[in-house]
Amino acid sequence: MLLVSVNGPMVRLSGQFDGRSSAEVRDALHQQMASHTEVVVDMSEVECLDGTALRLLAAATAQMERHGGNLTLRGCSPSLRRVIVRTRLRRCLCVERAPAPV
């Protein structure tokens, strides 16, 4: 199960992001994209995701870019970053760099 919460231009996801939850995420993203030029998706509490979720994020990013905006993924785990690289979506998705350790 995936929980979606919206706070300003941020969409926070927690749980399993897969085909079953993609409609809810898509609706939340479209709502934010309609009213903000910069949208951030907080992925720090996403436990797992599938190809449907990745395609949805790539499509939303492309749509934002076509309209002069940006969609940024924040809080991606190292395993999610590896998946993004292996699926060659790194060129399609804007992933915020992790802060340097202190």
Secondary structure in CASP SS format (residue, H / E / C, confidence):
PFRMAT SS
TARGET T0000
AUTHOR 0000-0000-0000
METHOD secondary structure of the structure
MODEL  1
M C 1.00
L E 1.00
L E 1.00
V E 1.00
S E 1.00
V E 1.00
N E 1.00
G C 1.00
P C 1.00
M E 1.00
V E 1.00
R E 1.00
L E 1.00
S E 1.00
G E 1.00
Q E 1.00
F E 1.00
D C 1.00
G H 1.00
R H 1.00
S H 1.00
S H 1.00
A H 1.00
E H 1.00
V H 1.00
R H 1.00
D H 1.00
A H 1.00
L H 1.00
H H 1.00
Q H 1.00
Q H 1.00
M H 1.00
A H 1.00
S H 1.00
H C 1.00
T C 1.00
E E 1.00
V E 1.00
V E 1.00
V E 1.00
D E 1.00
M E 1.00
S E 1.00
E E 1.00
V E 1.00
E E 1.00
C E 1.00
L E 1.00
D C 1.00
G H 1.00
T H 1.00
A H 1.00
L H 1.00
R H 1.00
L H 1.00
L H 1.00
A H 1.00
A H 1.00
A H 1.00
T H 1.00
A H 1.00
Q H 1.00
M H 1.00
E H 1.00
R H 1.00
H C 1.00
G C 1.00
G C 1.00
N E 1.00
L E 1.00
T E 1.00
L E 1.00
R E 1.00
G C 1.00
C C 1.00
S C 1.00
P H 1.00
S H 1.00
L H 1.00
R H 1.00
R H 1.00
V H 1.00
I H 1.00
V H 1.00
R H 1.00
T C 1.00
R C 1.00
L C 1.00
R C 1.00
R C 1.00
C C 1.00
L C 1.00
C E 1.00
V E 1.00
E C 1.00
R C 1.00
A C 1.00
P C 1.00
A C 1.00
P C 1.00
V C 1.00
END
